[in-house]
Amino acid sequence: MYKAGDLAHRLDIHPNTIRNWADSYAQFMSEHALGKANAARRRFTEHDALVLATIADLRAKGLTPEQIVESLNAGQLIDRLPDLPTEEEEEARKSVSLVPLATLQRALDQVRVLESEIDRVRHERDLALEQRDRSVAELTQHVAALREQLGRAEGRLESADQLRGDLQKALDEIHRLNREIGRLEARLDDD
């Protein structure tokens, strides 16, 4: 059986995180891990430890709590706990402040998740740009067709204006001729 502090050290996380995860993912934990047995002192079985290590691994990969539950329900579980650091590694960490390999691995996993997300967003962007280009092409064709229709309508309007002008000239000529006829008739009446 493990104590919360022992697991926290091994998984490179805070002991409070161990307790919070045990409560948050209680359906995957033993009664000992939940503090319901042995006078409420939390102790973690090997299975509990593997579940917590799996949670740490999946969180490091950027999975949401819901996705972690799905993975655990599907039976995903890491094979073994990370090894405890040796005394030399502990001393080296203290003197050099090295980042633990597990932390680096989690950071790399997060980078991979983010890269995957970036690829997905780029793909969606490319699809949206293609759709936009198709829409622009369709609208450009529609605008060209409307301009052509407008050109024909303007041509008909010019023809109608020209016809109206010709009709007005003919009417003016008829009026002029009627006046001329009226003068000639008046002269004939005078003679």
PyMOL CGO cylinders between C-alpha atoms (Angstrom):
from pymol import cmd
from pymol.cgo import CYLINDER

trace = [
    CYLINDER, 0.00, 0.00, 0.00, 1.17, 3.49, -0.82, 0.3, 1, 1, 1, 1, 1, 1,
    CYLINDER, 1.17, 3.49, -0.82, 0.74, 6.76, 1.06, 0.3, 1, 1, 1, 1, 1, 1,
    CYLINDER, 0.74, 6.76, 1.06, -0.37, 9.88, -0.84, 0.3, 1, 1, 1, 1, 1, 1,
    CYLINDER, -0.37, 9.88, -0.84, 3.06, 11.47, -0.36, 0.3, 1, 1, 1, 1, 1, 1,
    CYLINDER, 3.06, 11.47, -0.36, 4.87, 8.41, -1.73, 0.3, 1, 1, 1, 1, 1, 1,
    CYLINDER, 4.87, 8.41, -1.73, 2.73, 8.37, -4.86, 0.3, 1, 1, 1, 1, 1, 1,
    CYLINDER, 2.73, 8.37, -4.86, 3.04, 12.13, -5.26, 0.3, 1, 1, 1, 1, 1, 1,
    CYLINDER, 3.04, 12.13, -5.26, 6.83, 11.83, -5.16, 0.3, 1, 1, 1, 1, 1, 1,
    CYLINDER, 6.83, 11.83, -5.16, 6.81, 9.02, -7.67, 0.3, 1, 1, 1, 1, 1, 1,
    CYLINDER, 6.81, 9.02, -7.67, 4.40, 10.81, -10.05, 0.3, 1, 1, 1, 1, 1, 1,
    CYLINDER, 4.40, 10.81, -10.05, 6.06, 14.19, -9.50, 0.3, 1, 1, 1, 1, 1, 1,
    CYLINDER, 6.06, 14.19, -9.50, 2.86, 15.90, -8.35, 0.3, 1, 1, 1, 1, 1, 1,
    CYLINDER, 2.86, 15.90, -8.35, 1.65, 17.42, -5.09, 0.3, 1, 1, 1, 1, 1, 1,
    CYLINDER, 1.65, 17.42, -5.09, 0.10, 15.10, -2.45, 0.3, 1, 1, 1, 1, 1, 1,
    CYLINDER, 0.10, 15.10, -2.45, -3.08, 17.21, -2.44, 0.3, 1, 1, 1, 1, 1, 1,
    CYLINDER, -3.08, 17.21, -2.44, -3.43, 16.46, -6.16, 0.3, 1, 1, 1, 1, 1, 1,
    CYLINDER, -3.43, 16.46, -6.16, -3.35, 12.73, -5.35, 0.3, 1, 1, 1, 1, 1, 1,
    CYLINDER, -3.35, 12.73, -5.35, -6.18, 13.16, -2.85, 0.3, 1, 1, 1, 1, 1, 1,
    CYLINDER, -6.18, 13.16, -2.85, -8.20, 15.38, -5.21, 0.3, 1, 1, 1, 1, 1, 1,
    CYLINDER, -8.20, 15.38, -5.21, -7.85, 12.90, -8.07, 0.3, 1, 1, 1, 1, 1, 1,
    CYLINDER, -7.85, 12.90, -8.07, -8.82, 10.01, -5.79, 0.3, 1, 1, 1, 1, 1, 1,
    CYLINDER, -8.82, 10.01, -5.79, -12.03, 11.90, -4.93, 0.3, 1, 1, 1, 1, 1, 1,
    CYLINDER, -12.03, 11.90, -4.93, -12.67, 13.08, -8.50, 0.3, 1, 1, 1, 1, 1, 1,
    CYLINDER, -12.67, 13.08, -8.50, -12.19, 9.59, -9.98, 0.3, 1, 1, 1, 1, 1, 1,
    CYLINDER, -12.19, 9.59, -9.98, -13.65, 7.72, -6.98, 0.3, 1, 1, 1, 1, 1, 1,
    CYLINDER, -13.65, 7.72, -6.98, -15.39, 5.11, -9.15, 0.3, 1, 1, 1, 1, 1, 1,
    CYLINDER, -15.39, 5.11, -9.15, -11.93, 3.76, -10.09, 0.3, 1, 1, 1, 1, 1, 1,
    CYLINDER, -11.93, 3.76, -10.09, -10.47, 3.82, -6.55, 0.3, 1, 1, 1, 1, 1, 1,
    CYLINDER, -10.47, 3.82, -6.55, -10.54, 1.36, -3.67, 0.3, 1, 1, 1, 1, 1, 1,
    CYLINDER, -10.54, 1.36, -3.67, -12.17, 2.19, -0.34, 0.3, 1, 1, 1, 1, 1, 1,
    CYLINDER, -12.17, 2.19, -0.34, -8.68, 2.55, 1.14, 0.3, 1, 1, 1, 1, 1, 1,
    CYLINDER, -8.68, 2.55, 1.14, -7.84, 5.28, -1.40, 0.3, 1, 1, 1, 1, 1, 1,
    CYLINDER, -7.84, 5.28, -1.40, -10.99, 7.17, -0.45, 0.3, 1, 1, 1, 1, 1, 1,
    CYLINDER, -10.99, 7.17, -0.45, -10.23, 6.96, 3.28, 0.3, 1, 1, 1, 1, 1, 1,
    CYLINDER, -10.23, 6.96, 3.28, -13.30, 4.81, 3.99, 0.3, 1, 1, 1, 1, 1, 1,
    CYLINDER, -13.30, 4.81, 3.99, -11.36, 1.96, 5.54, 0.3, 1, 1, 1, 1, 1, 1,
    CYLINDER, -11.36, 1.96, 5.54, -8.89, 1.75, 8.43, 0.3, 1, 1, 1, 1, 1, 1,
    CYLINDER, -8.89, 1.75, 8.43, -9.98, 4.80, 10.41, 0.3, 1, 1, 1, 1, 1, 1,
    CYLINDER, -9.98, 4.80, 10.41, -10.12, 7.11, 7.37, 0.3, 1, 1, 1, 1, 1, 1,
    CYLINDER, -10.12, 7.11, 7.37, -6.38, 7.05, 6.62, 0.3, 1, 1, 1, 1, 1, 1,
    CYLINDER, -6.38, 7.05, 6.62, -5.84, 7.01, 2.89, 0.3, 1, 1, 1, 1, 1, 1,
    CYLINDER, -5.84, 7.01, 2.89, -3.76, 4.18, 1.54, 0.3, 1, 1, 1, 1, 1, 1,
    CYLINDER, -3.76, 4.18, 1.54, -3.46, 3.33, -2.11, 0.3, 1, 1, 1, 1, 1, 1,
    CYLINDER, -3.46, 3.33, -2.11, -3.33, -0.16, -3.58, 0.3, 1, 1, 1, 1, 1, 1,
    CYLINDER, -3.33, -0.16, -3.58, -1.17, -1.03, -6.56, 0.3, 1, 1, 1, 1, 1, 1,
    CYLINDER, -1.17, -1.03, -6.56, -4.27, -0.72, -8.76, 0.3, 1, 1, 1, 1, 1, 1,
    CYLINDER, -4.27, -0.72, -8.76, -5.07, 2.70, -7.26, 0.3, 1, 1, 1, 1, 1, 1,
    CYLINDER, -5.07, 2.70, -7.26, -1.50, 3.79, -7.95, 0.3, 1, 1, 1, 1, 1, 1,
    CYLINDER, -1.50, 3.79, -7.95, -1.72, 2.65, -11.58, 0.3, 1, 1, 1, 1, 1, 1,
    CYLINDER, -1.72, 2.65, -11.58, -5.03, 4.49, -12.02, 0.3, 1, 1, 1, 1, 1, 1,
    CYLINDER, -5.03, 4.49, -12.02, -3.48, 7.68, -10.60, 0.3, 1, 1, 1, 1, 1, 1,
    CYLINDER, -3.48, 7.68, -10.60, -0.40, 7.28, -12.79, 0.3, 1, 1, 1, 1, 1, 1,
    CYLINDER, -0.40, 7.28, -12.79, -2.68, 6.82, -15.81, 0.3, 1, 1, 1, 1, 1, 1,
    CYLINDER, -2.68, 6.82, -15.81, -4.61, 9.97, -14.86, 0.3, 1, 1, 1, 1, 1, 1,
    CYLINDER, -4.61, 9.97, -14.86, -1.32, 11.90, -14.58, 0.3, 1, 1, 1, 1, 1, 1,
    CYLINDER, -1.32, 11.90, -14.58, -0.22, 10.59, -17.97, 0.3, 1, 1, 1, 1, 1, 1,
    CYLINDER, -0.22, 10.59, -17.97, -3.53, 11.39, -19.69, 0.3, 1, 1, 1, 1, 1, 1,
    CYLINDER, -3.53, 11.39, -19.69, -3.71, 14.88, -18.14, 0.3, 1, 1, 1, 1, 1, 1,
    CYLINDER, -3.71, 14.88, -18.14, -0.18, 15.52, -19.33, 0.3, 1, 1, 1, 1, 1, 1,
    CYLINDER, -0.18, 15.52, -19.33, -1.35, 14.63, -22.83, 0.3, 1, 1, 1, 1, 1, 1,
    CYLINDER, -1.35, 14.63, -22.83, -4.04, 17.30, -22.57, 0.3, 1, 1, 1, 1, 1, 1,
    CYLINDER, -4.04, 17.30, -22.57, -7.10, 15.10, -22.14, 0.3, 1, 1, 1, 1, 1, 1,
    CYLINDER, -7.10, 15.10, -22.14, -10.14, 16.55, -20.39, 0.3, 1, 1, 1, 1, 1, 1,
    CYLINDER, -10.14, 16.55, -20.39, -11.54, 14.93, -17.23, 0.3, 1, 1, 1, 1, 1, 1,
    CYLINDER, -11.54, 14.93, -17.23, -14.40, 13.51, -19.32, 0.3, 1, 1, 1, 1, 1, 1,
    CYLINDER, -14.40, 13.51, -19.32, -11.96, 11.96, -21.78, 0.3, 1, 1, 1, 1, 1, 1,
    CYLINDER, -11.96, 11.96, -21.78, -9.94, 10.52, -18.90, 0.3, 1, 1, 1, 1, 1, 1,
    CYLINDER, -9.94, 10.52, -18.90, -13.07, 8.87, -17.47, 0.3, 1, 1, 1, 1, 1, 1,
    CYLINDER, -13.07, 8.87, -17.47, -13.84, 7.43, -20.92, 0.3, 1, 1, 1, 1, 1, 1,
    CYLINDER, -13.84, 7.43, -20.92, -10.28, 6.08, -21.18, 0.3, 1, 1, 1, 1, 1, 1,
    CYLINDER, -10.28, 6.08, -21.18, -10.42, 4.51, -17.72, 0.3, 1, 1, 1, 1, 1, 1,
    CYLINDER, -10.42, 4.51, -17.72, -13.87, 3.04, -18.45, 0.3, 1, 1, 1, 1, 1, 1,
    CYLINDER, -13.87, 3.04, -18.45, -12.37, 1.53, -21.61, 0.3, 1, 1, 1, 1, 1, 1,
    CYLINDER, -12.37, 1.53, -21.61, -9.75, -0.18, -19.44, 0.3, 1, 1, 1, 1, 1, 1,
    CYLINDER, -9.75, -0.18, -19.44, -6.78, 2.01, -20.32, 0.3, 1, 1, 1, 1, 1, 1,
    CYLINDER, -6.78, 2.01, -20.32, -4.18, 1.66, -17.60, 0.3, 1, 1, 1, 1, 1, 1,
    CYLINDER, -4.18, 1.66, -17.60, -0.41, 2.08, -17.69, 0.3, 1, 1, 1, 1, 1, 1,
    CYLINDER, -0.41, 2.08, -17.69, 1.64, -1.06, -17.06, 0.3, 1, 1, 1, 1, 1, 1,
    CYLINDER, 1.64, -1.06, -17.06, 3.78, 0.13, -14.16, 0.3, 1, 1, 1, 1, 1, 1,
    CYLINDER, 3.78, 0.13, -14.16, 4.52, 3.10, -11.97, 0.3, 1, 1, 1, 1, 1, 1,
    CYLINDER, 4.52, 3.10, -11.97, 7.44, 5.33, -12.82, 0.3, 1, 1, 1, 1, 1, 1,
    CYLINDER, 7.44, 5.33, -12.82, 10.58, 4.36, -10.94, 0.3, 1, 1, 1, 1, 1, 1,
    CYLINDER, 10.58, 4.36, -10.94, 11.53, 6.33, -7.88, 0.3, 1, 1, 1, 1, 1, 1,
    CYLINDER, 11.53, 6.33, -7.88, 14.50, 8.56, -8.48, 0.3, 1, 1, 1, 1, 1, 1,
    CYLINDER, 14.50, 8.56, -8.48, 17.75, 7.13, -7.19, 0.3, 1, 1, 1, 1, 1, 1,
    CYLINDER, 17.75, 7.13, -7.19, 19.69, 8.93, -4.46, 0.3, 1, 1, 1, 1, 1, 1,
    CYLINDER, 19.69, 8.93, -4.46, 22.12, 10.22, -7.08, 0.3, 1, 1, 1, 1, 1, 1,
    CYLINDER, 22.12, 10.22, -7.08, 19.23, 11.54, -9.18, 0.3, 1, 1, 1, 1, 1, 1,
    CYLINDER, 19.23, 11.54, -9.18, 17.72, 13.19, -6.10, 0.3, 1, 1, 1, 1, 1, 1,
    CYLINDER, 17.72, 13.19, -6.10, 21.04, 14.85, -5.26, 0.3, 1, 1, 1, 1, 1, 1,
    CYLINDER, 21.04, 14.85, -5.26, 21.56, 15.92, -8.85, 0.3, 1, 1, 1, 1, 1, 1,
    CYLINDER, 21.56, 15.92, -8.85, 18.05, 17.41, -8.94, 0.3, 1, 1, 1, 1, 1, 1,
    CYLINDER, 18.05, 17.41, -8.94, 18.69, 19.34, -5.75, 0.3, 1, 1, 1, 1, 1, 1,
    CYLINDER, 18.69, 19.34, -5.75, 22.06, 20.67, -6.87, 0.3, 1, 1, 1, 1, 1, 1,
    CYLINDER, 22.06, 20.67, -6.87, 21.25, 21.39, -10.50, 0.3, 1, 1, 1, 1, 1, 1,
    CYLINDER, 21.25, 21.39, -10.50, 17.49, 21.89, -10.38, 0.3, 1, 1, 1, 1, 1, 1,
    CYLINDER, 17.49, 21.89, -10.38, 16.90, 19.54, -13.28, 0.3, 1, 1, 1, 1, 1, 1,
    CYLINDER, 16.90, 19.54, -13.28, 13.41, 19.16, -14.64, 0.3, 1, 1, 1, 1, 1, 1,
    CYLINDER, 13.41, 19.16, -14.64, 12.23, 15.59, -14.02, 0.3, 1, 1, 1, 1, 1, 1,
    CYLINDER, 12.23, 15.59, -14.02, 12.06, 13.44, -17.12, 0.3, 1, 1, 1, 1, 1, 1,
    CYLINDER, 12.06, 13.44, -17.12, 8.37, 12.72, -16.46, 0.3, 1, 1, 1, 1, 1, 1,
    CYLINDER, 8.37, 12.72, -16.46, 7.67, 16.46, -16.45, 0.3, 1, 1, 1, 1, 1, 1,
    CYLINDER, 7.67, 16.46, -16.45, 9.54, 16.90, -19.72, 0.3, 1, 1, 1, 1, 1, 1,
    CYLINDER, 9.54, 16.90, -19.72, 7.68, 13.94, -21.23, 0.3, 1, 1, 1, 1, 1, 1,
    CYLINDER, 7.68, 13.94, -21.23, 4.35, 15.43, -20.15, 0.3, 1, 1, 1, 1, 1, 1,
    CYLINDER, 4.35, 15.43, -20.15, 5.36, 18.77, -21.65, 0.3, 1, 1, 1, 1, 1, 1,
    CYLINDER, 5.36, 18.77, -21.65, 6.32, 17.06, -24.92, 0.3, 1, 1, 1, 1, 1, 1,
    CYLINDER, 6.32, 17.06, -24.92, 3.03, 15.17, -24.93, 0.3, 1, 1, 1, 1, 1, 1,
    CYLINDER, 3.03, 15.17, -24.93, 1.19, 18.46, -24.44, 0.3, 1, 1, 1, 1, 1, 1,
    CYLINDER, 1.19, 18.46, -24.44, 3.14, 19.97, -27.33, 0.3, 1, 1, 1, 1, 1, 1,
    CYLINDER, 3.14, 19.97, -27.33, 2.11, 17.02, -29.50, 0.3, 1, 1, 1, 1, 1, 1,
    CYLINDER, 2.11, 17.02, -29.50, -1.53, 17.48, -28.50, 0.3, 1, 1, 1, 1, 1, 1,
    CYLINDER, -1.53, 17.48, -28.50, -1.28, 21.19, -29.31, 0.3, 1, 1, 1, 1, 1, 1,
    CYLINDER, -1.28, 21.19, -29.31, 0.40, 20.46, -32.64, 0.3, 1, 1, 1, 1, 1, 1,
    CYLINDER, 0.40, 20.46, -32.64, -2.41, 18.06, -33.45, 0.3, 1, 1, 1, 1, 1, 1,
    CYLINDER, -2.41, 18.06, -33.45, -4.95, 20.72, -32.50, 0.3, 1, 1, 1, 1, 1, 1,
    CYLINDER, -4.95, 20.72, -32.50, -3.12, 23.27, -34.65, 0.3, 1, 1, 1, 1, 1, 1,
    CYLINDER, -3.12, 23.27, -34.65, -3.21, 20.84, -37.59, 0.3, 1, 1, 1, 1, 1, 1,
    CYLINDER, -3.21, 20.84, -37.59, -6.95, 20.33, -37.07, 0.3, 1, 1, 1, 1, 1, 1,
    CYLINDER, -6.95, 20.33, -37.07, -7.57, 24.09, -36.92, 0.3, 1, 1, 1, 1, 1, 1,
    CYLINDER, -7.57, 24.09, -36.92, -5.43, 24.65, -40.03, 0.3, 1, 1, 1, 1, 1, 1,
    CYLINDER, -5.43, 24.65, -40.03, -7.43, 21.98, -41.85, 0.3, 1, 1, 1, 1, 1, 1,
    CYLINDER, -7.43, 21.98, -41.85, -10.69, 23.64, -40.81, 0.3, 1, 1, 1, 1, 1, 1,
    CYLINDER, -10.69, 23.64, -40.81, -9.28, 27.01, -41.90, 0.3, 1, 1, 1, 1, 1, 1,
    CYLINDER, -9.28, 27.01, -41.90, -8.28, 25.58, -45.29, 0.3, 1, 1, 1, 1, 1, 1,
    CYLINDER, -8.28, 25.58, -45.29, -11.75, 24.12, -45.77, 0.3, 1, 1, 1, 1, 1, 1,
    CYLINDER, -11.75, 24.12, -45.77, -13.31, 27.47, -44.82, 0.3, 1, 1, 1, 1, 1, 1,
    CYLINDER, -13.31, 27.47, -44.82, -11.00, 29.28, -47.27, 0.3, 1, 1, 1, 1, 1, 1,
    CYLINDER, -11.00, 29.28, -47.27, -11.93, 26.84, -50.05, 0.3, 1, 1, 1, 1, 1, 1,
    CYLINDER, -11.93, 26.84, -50.05, -15.61, 27.40, -49.30, 0.3, 1, 1, 1, 1, 1, 1,
    CYLINDER, -15.61, 27.40, -49.30, -15.04, 31.15, -49.29, 0.3, 1, 1, 1, 1, 1, 1,
    CYLINDER, -15.04, 31.15, -49.29, -13.24, 30.96, -52.65, 0.3, 1, 1, 1, 1, 1, 1,
    CYLINDER, -13.24, 30.96, -52.65, -16.11, 28.93, -54.13, 0.3, 1, 1, 1, 1, 1, 1,
    CYLINDER, -16.11, 28.93, -54.13, -18.62, 31.43, -52.79, 0.3, 1, 1, 1, 1, 1, 1,
    CYLINDER, -18.62, 31.43, -52.79, -16.61, 34.36, -54.17, 0.3, 1, 1, 1, 1, 1, 1,
    CYLINDER, -16.61, 34.36, -54.17, -16.42, 32.65, -57.58, 0.3, 1, 1, 1, 1, 1, 1,
    CYLINDER, -16.42, 32.65, -57.58, -20.17, 32.01, -57.58, 0.3, 1, 1, 1, 1, 1, 1,
    CYLINDER, -20.17, 32.01, -57.58, -20.90, 35.60, -56.54, 0.3, 1, 1, 1, 1, 1, 1,
    CYLINDER, -20.90, 35.60, -56.54, -18.49, 36.92, -59.18, 0.3, 1, 1, 1, 1, 1, 1,
    CYLINDER, -18.49, 36.92, -59.18, -20.34, 34.92, -61.84, 0.3, 1, 1, 1, 1, 1, 1,
    CYLINDER, -20.34, 34.92, -61.84, -23.65, 36.18, -60.53, 0.3, 1, 1, 1, 1, 1, 1,
    CYLINDER, -23.65, 36.18, -60.53, -22.42, 39.79, -60.57, 0.3, 1, 1, 1, 1, 1, 1,
    CYLINDER, -22.42, 39.79, -60.57, -21.16, 39.34, -64.16, 0.3, 1, 1, 1, 1, 1, 1,
    CYLINDER, -21.16, 39.34, -64.16, -24.55, 37.95, -65.21, 0.3, 1, 1, 1, 1, 1, 1,
    CYLINDER, -24.55, 37.95, -65.21, -26.32, 40.88, -63.53, 0.3, 1, 1, 1, 1, 1, 1,
    CYLINDER, -26.32, 40.88, -63.53, -23.99, 43.37, -65.24, 0.3, 1, 1, 1, 1, 1, 1,
    CYLINDER, -23.99, 43.37, -65.24, -24.75, 41.73, -68.57, 0.3, 1, 1, 1, 1, 1, 1,
    CYLINDER, -24.75, 41.73, -68.57, -28.49, 42.02, -67.87, 0.3, 1, 1, 1, 1, 1, 1,
    CYLINDER, -28.49, 42.02, -67.87, -28.00, 45.64, -66.83, 0.3, 1, 1, 1, 1, 1, 1,
    CYLINDER, -28.00, 45.64, -66.83, -26.09, 46.32, -70.06, 0.3, 1, 1, 1, 1, 1, 1,
    CYLINDER, -26.09, 46.32, -70.06, -28.95, 44.87, -72.12, 0.3, 1, 1, 1, 1, 1, 1,
    CYLINDER, -28.95, 44.87, -72.12, -31.48, 46.87, -70.12, 0.3, 1, 1, 1, 1, 1, 1,
    CYLINDER, -31.48, 46.87, -70.12, -29.46, 50.06, -70.61, 0.3, 1, 1, 1, 1, 1, 1,
    CYLINDER, -29.46, 50.06, -70.61, -29.27, 49.29, -74.33, 0.3, 1, 1, 1, 1, 1, 1,
    CYLINDER, -29.27, 49.29, -74.33, -33.05, 48.88, -74.48, 0.3, 1, 1, 1, 1, 1, 1,
    CYLINDER, -33.05, 48.88, -74.48, -33.44, 52.07, -72.45, 0.3, 1, 1, 1, 1, 1, 1,
    CYLINDER, -33.44, 52.07, -72.45, -31.18, 53.95, -74.89, 0.3, 1, 1, 1, 1, 1, 1,
    CYLINDER, -31.18, 53.95, -74.89, -33.22, 52.55, -77.78, 0.3, 1, 1, 1, 1, 1, 1,
    CYLINDER, -33.22, 52.55, -77.78, -36.41, 53.62, -76.04, 0.3, 1, 1, 1, 1, 1, 1,
    CYLINDER, -36.41, 53.62, -76.04, -34.96, 57.09, -75.40, 0.3, 1, 1, 1, 1, 1, 1,
    CYLINDER, -34.96, 57.09, -75.40, -33.88, 57.34, -79.02, 0.3, 1, 1, 1, 1, 1, 1,
    CYLINDER, -33.88, 57.34, -79.02, -37.32, 56.20, -80.19, 0.3, 1, 1, 1, 1, 1, 1,
    CYLINDER, -37.32, 56.20, -80.19, -38.96, 58.74, -77.89, 0.3, 1, 1, 1, 1, 1, 1,
    CYLINDER, -38.96, 58.74, -77.89, -36.67, 61.44, -79.36, 0.3, 1, 1, 1, 1, 1, 1,
    CYLINDER, -36.67, 61.44, -79.36, -37.57, 60.34, -82.90, 0.3, 1, 1, 1, 1, 1, 1,
    CYLINDER, -37.57, 60.34, -82.90, -41.28, 60.38, -82.01, 0.3, 1, 1, 1, 1, 1, 1,
    CYLINDER, -41.28, 60.38, -82.01, -40.96, 63.86, -80.53, 0.3, 1, 1, 1, 1, 1, 1,
    CYLINDER, -40.96, 63.86, -80.53, -39.24, 65.08, -83.71, 0.3, 1, 1, 1, 1, 1, 1,
    CYLINDER, -39.24, 65.08, -83.71, -42.01, 63.55, -85.81, 0.3, 1, 1, 1, 1, 1, 1,
    CYLINDER, -42.01, 63.55, -85.81, -44.68, 65.21, -83.61, 0.3, 1, 1, 1, 1, 1, 1,
    CYLINDER, -44.68, 65.21, -83.61, -42.86, 68.54, -83.86, 0.3, 1, 1, 1, 1, 1, 1,
    CYLINDER, -42.86, 68.54, -83.86, -42.73, 68.14, -87.65, 0.3, 1, 1, 1, 1, 1, 1,
    CYLINDER, -42.73, 68.14, -87.65, -46.47, 67.30, -87.71, 0.3, 1, 1, 1, 1, 1, 1,
    CYLINDER, -46.47, 67.30, -87.71, -47.21, 70.43, -85.66, 0.3, 1, 1, 1, 1, 1, 1,
    CYLINDER, -47.21, 70.43, -85.66, -45.05, 72.50, -87.96, 0.3, 1, 1, 1, 1, 1, 1,
    CYLINDER, -45.05, 72.50, -87.96, -46.76, 71.08, -91.01, 0.3, 1, 1, 1, 1, 1, 1,
    CYLINDER, -46.76, 71.08, -91.01, -50.21, 71.66, -89.46, 0.3, 1, 1, 1, 1, 1, 1,
    CYLINDER, -50.21, 71.66, -89.46, -49.28, 75.29, -88.87, 0.3, 1, 1, 1, 1, 1, 1,
    CYLINDER, -49.28, 75.29, -88.87, -48.03, 75.59, -92.41, 0.3, 1, 1, 1, 1, 1, 1,
    CYLINDER, -48.03, 75.59, -92.41, -51.25, 74.04, -93.69, 0.3, 1, 1, 1, 1, 1, 1,
    CYLINDER, -51.25, 74.04, -93.69, -53.18, 76.48, -91.53, 0.3, 1, 1, 1, 1, 1, 1,
    CYLINDER, -53.18, 76.48, -91.53, -51.33, 79.45, -93.08, 0.3, 1, 1, 1, 1, 1, 1,
    CYLINDER, -51.33, 79.45, -93.08, -51.80, 78.17, -96.57, 0.3, 1, 1, 1, 1, 1, 1,
    CYLINDER, -51.80, 78.17, -96.57, -55.53, 77.66, -95.97, 0.3, 1, 1, 1, 1, 1, 1,
    CYLINDER, -55.53, 77.66, -95.97, -55.74, 81.14, -94.55, 0.3, 1, 1, 1, 1, 1, 1,
    CYLINDER, -55.74, 81.14, -94.55, -54.11, 82.56, -97.70, 0.3, 1, 1, 1, 1, 1, 1,
    CYLINDER, -54.11, 82.56, -97.70, -56.42, 80.62, -99.91, 0.3, 1, 1, 1, 1, 1, 1,
    CYLINDER, -56.42, 80.62, -99.91, -59.38, 81.94, -98.00, 0.3, 1, 1, 1, 1, 1, 1,
    CYLINDER, -59.38, 81.94, -98.00, -58.07, 85.48, -98.45, 0.3, 1, 1, 1, 1, 1, 1,
    CYLINDER, -58.07, 85.48, -98.45, -57.72, 85.10, -102.20, 0.3, 1, 1, 1, 1, 1, 1,
]
cmd.load_cgo(trace, "trace")
